[in-house]
Amino acid sequence: MADDEQTSNPPEWLALDAEYRVETHLINPLDLNGTSATKTFWTEQRGRFFVGVRDPEVGGVYLRADILDGVLFGDNGVYGGNPSPNSGLAVATKNPNNTAWRTGLLPGADPLDTESYVPILREVDPIRITHLFGEVKLPIGLMRIGRMPLSEGAGIAAHDGGRRNRWGISRYNDIADRVLFATKLMKW
C-alpha cells in the first residue's frame, strides 16, 4: 500500500473534528479600586467535539459539544463547601469536581459596596451541547432545522465558534434555534 493511501481520512459520510484547549490566565491587578482581589492566576480547559453523519447528496445531522468548558485544573473546591472536592485540599484529587470562576458577593458583605464583590467558585455543567441540527438538500436550496451557528465563518458581529477566528481564540459562539432556508437566486 502506498504512503498516500495510508492516511486516515474519515469516510465521506462522517464529519469529525476535535480540539482540546488549555489556557492559563494571570490578571494583576484584578481589583483596580481596592484590595479585595489584587492578583489572580488560574488554568482552565475545554474539549470541543464535532461529529456529523451525512449523505452529500441528501443532507445530514450534526452535533457539537463542549466538555469541561472553563473548568479549573486540580482540586478546585473548598472542603465541605458547595462545590466541594471529595478529599479536602490536595494536589491531586482522585475525583475532581467541575468548578469555574465567577464574580460574587462576599458572605455578609454590603451588596451596594463595590469592594464586596470578588472572584468565587461556581459549579459548571460538564457537557454543554452547542449545536444540534439537521439539514436537507432540496432541489431549490438547503433547509436546516435545529440549534446551529448564527452565522457561517468568522465575523466581527457574529461568529460560529470554529477555528476560523481571526480575532483571537475561539471561545463562545453565537447560536440560534431556528429554521434556515438558503438558495441561490440565479446561477451565474
VEXTI-308172 format. One record per residue (C-alpha): residue number from 0; residue in one letter; x, z, y negated. Coordinates in steps of 0.001 Angstrom, whole numbers. Each point is the difference from the previous one (the first is absolute). Example, Ala and Ser with C-alpha at 12.3 -4.5 7.8 and 13.67 -1.06 7.14 Angstrom:
ATOM   i aa      xx      zz      yy
ATOM   0  a   12300    7800    4500
ATOM   1  s    1370    -660   -3440
// end
This chain:
ATOM   i aa      xx      zz      yy
ATOM   0  m       0       0       0
ATOM   1  a    1383    -901   -3441
ATOM   2  d     646    2672   -2623
ATOM   3  d   -2700   -1350   -2321
ATOM   4  e   -2575     307    2800
ATOM   5  q     785    3702     521
ATOM   6  t   -1333    1109   -3376
ATOM   7  s   -2933    2350     402
ATOM   8  n   -2489   -1404   -2460
ATOM   9  p   -3533    1199     695
ATOM  10  p   -2463   -2577    1324
ATOM  11  e   -2081   -1953   -2510
ATOM  12  w   -3118    2060     802
ATOM  13  l    1712    3294    -964
ATOM  14  a    1016    1151   -3493
ATOM  15  l    2378    2999     -94
ATOM  16  d    1905    1763   -2751
ATOM  17  a    1480    3492    -224
ATOM  18  e    1927    1921   -2633
ATOM  19  y    1376    3544     -52
ATOM  20  r    1046    1382   -3368
ATOM  21  v    1825    3201    -906
ATOM  22  e     318     989   -3664
ATOM  23  t    1813    2875   -1645
ATOM  24  h   -1136    1104   -3450
ATOM  25  l    1891    2113   -2533
ATOM  26  i   -1697     865   -3281
ATOM  27  n    1990    2125   -2443
ATOM  28  p   -1543    1366   -2170
ATOM  29  l   -3491    -187    1467
ATOM  30  d   -1601    2305   -2553
ATOM  31  l     980   -1018   -3538
ATOM  32  n   -2051    2658   -1810
ATOM  33  g     775    3114    2066
ATOM  34  t    1964    1639    2779
ATOM  35  s   -2534      70    2874
ATOM  36  a    1412   -3117    1682
ATOM  37  t    3383    -997   -1320
ATOM  38  k    1390   -2119    2844
ATOM  39  t   -1534   -1489    3134
ATOM  40  f    1518   -1864    2943
ATOM  41  w   -1755   -1268    3147
ATOM  42  t      26   -2708    2675
ATOM  43  e   -3155   -1703    1236
ATOM  44  q    -826   -2745    2489
ATOM  45  r   -2498   -2716     874
ATOM  46  g    -548   -2338    2920
ATOM  47  r   -2064   -3093    -765
ATOM  48  f   -1330   -2106    2874
ATOM  49  f   -1885   -3284    -123
ATOM  50  v   -1553   -1671    3034
ATOM  51  g   -2311   -2973     248
ATOM  52  v   -1593   -1959    2820
ATOM  53  r    -821   -3532   -1029
ATOM  54  d    -814   -3524    1005
ATOM  55  p    1510   -2295   -2646
ATOM  56  e   -2982   -2367     250
ATOM  57  v   -2781    2634      10
ATOM  58  g    1108    3196   -1795
ATOM  59  g    1103    3485     910
ATOM  60  v    -223    3776    -358
ATOM  61  y    2704    1920   -1905
ATOM  62  l     917    3688    -340
ATOM  63  r    2587    1751   -2156
ATOM  64  a     628    3743     204
ATOM  65  d    2355    2415   -1762
ATOM  66  i    1340    2783    2232
ATOM  67  l    1388    3280   -1467
ATOM  68  d    -257   -1451   -3507
ATOM  69  g    1725    2354   -2453
ATOM  70  v     574    2702    2630
ATOM  71  l    3030    2176    -688
ATOM  72  f    2915     220    2425
ATOM  73  g     644    3218    1900
ATOM  74  d   -1771    3355      16
ATOM  75  n   -2298    -577   -2922
ATOM  76  g   -2472    2843       4
ATOM  77  v    -159    3646    -981
ATOM  78  y    -248    2240    3064
ATOM  79  g   -3497    1435     221
ATOM  80  g   -1264   -2258   -2785
ATOM  81  n   -2053   -3172     -35
ATOM  82  p    1678   -2331     888
ATOM  83  s    2162    2072    2333
ATOM  84  p    2794    -892    2454
ATOM  85  n    -142    1318    3537
ATOM  86  s    3254    1999     -41
ATOM  87  g     651    1330   -3489
ATOM  88  l    2748   -1234   -2272
ATOM  89  a    2370   -1860    2299
ATOM  90  v    2289   -2968    -383
ATOM  91  a   -1511   -1821    2979
ATOM  92  t   -3627     863     609
ATOM  93  k   -1092   -1161    3450
ATOM  94  n   -3332   -1309   -1233
ATOM  95  p     215    -684   -3759
ATOM  96  n   -3163    -269   -2013
ATOM  97  n   -1240   -2764   -2321
ATOM  98  t     777    1267   -3481
ATOM  99  a     668   -1663   -3358
ATOM 100  w     326    1083   -3629
ATOM 101  r   -2712     141   -2644
ATOM 102  t    -377    1725   -3347
ATOM 103  g   -2008    3198     226
ATOM 104  l    -938    3248   -1725
ATOM 105  l    2048    3121     727
ATOM 106  p   -2056    2804    1639
ATOM 107  g   -1567    2222   -2669
ATOM 108  a    1363   -2119   -2876
ATOM 109  d   -1894   -1084   -3115
ATOM 110  p   -1462   -3481     656
ATOM 111  l     113    -818   -3732
ATOM 112  d    3777     595    -230
ATOM 113  t    2257   -2976     809
ATOM 114  e    2650    2395    1371
ATOM 115  s   -2431     915    2822
ATOM 116  y     323   -3360    1766
ATOM 117  v    2922    -574    2385
ATOM 118  p     707   -2072    3135
ATOM 119  i   -1735    1470    3067
ATOM 120  l    -420   -1139    3591
ATOM 121  r   -3074   -1868    1251
ATOM 122  e   -1075   -1307    3400
ATOM 123  v     152   -3738     670
ATOM 124  d   -1979   -2078    2495
ATOM 125  p    2575   -1267    2522
ATOM 126  i   -1611   -3472     292
ATOM 127  r   -1657   -1951   -2803
ATOM 128  i   -1540   -3409     677
ATOM 129  t     495   -2177   -3069
ATOM 130  h   -1196   -3384    1289
ATOM 131  l   -2519    -909    2663
ATOM 132  f   -1634   -3388    -400
ATOM 133  g   -1039   -3095    1879
ATOM 134  e     201   -3584   -1121
ATOM 135  v   -1719   -3172    1147
ATOM 136  k    1112   -3508    -874
ATOM 137  l   -3046   -2091    -919
ATOM 138  p    -119   -3774    -529
ATOM 139  i    -356     605   -3746
ATOM 140  g    2378    2962    -472
ATOM 141  l     993    3479    1128
ATOM 142  m   -2251    3067     349
ATOM 143  r    1454    3535     157
ATOM 144  i   -1981    3200     517
ATOM 145  g    1278    3600     -45
ATOM 146  r    2605    2161   -1762
ATOM 147  m    2687   -2335   -1280
ATOM 148  p    2548    -465   -2788
ATOM 149  l   -1525    -462   -3437
ATOM 150  s    2402   -2870    -629
ATOM 151  e    2434   -2111    1985
ATOM 152  g    3694     441    -786
ATOM 153  a    1791    1959   -2691
ATOM 154  g   -1393     260   -3502
ATOM 155  i      43    2332   -2949
ATOM 156  a   -3742     689    -106
ATOM 157  a    -552     264    3768
ATOM 158  h    2259     134    3035
ATOM 159  d    -693    -446    3708
ATOM 160  g    2559    2668     964
ATOM 161  g    2197   -2393    1956
ATOM 162  r    3739    -419    -238
ATOM 163  r    -342   -2806   -2542
ATOM 164  n      97    2591   -2773
ATOM 165  r    2276   -1117   -2839
ATOM 166  w    -627    3206   -1957
ATOM 167  g    1637    2636    2235
ATOM 168  i    -873    1595    3334
ATOM 169  s   -3365    -915    1483
ATOM 170  r   -1882    3269     -92
ATOM 171  y   -3759    -227    -169
ATOM 172  n   -2096   -3072     -98
ATOM 173  d   -3163   -1042   -1757
ATOM 174  i   -2728    -315    2638
ATOM 175  a   -3700    -782     -31
ATOM 176  d   -2888      39    2468
ATOM 177  r   -1503   -3425    -499
ATOM 178  v   -1133   -3377    1230
ATOM 179  l    2327   -2753   -1170
ATOM 180  f    -636   -3720     135
ATOM 181  a    2755   -2421    -991
ATOM 182  t    -151   -3783    -115
ATOM 183  k    1702   -2944   -1649
ATOM 184  l   -2191   -1763   -2511
ATOM 185  m    1595   -3331     773
ATOM 186  k    2936   -1341    1968
ATOM 187  w    2869   -1473   -1984
// end
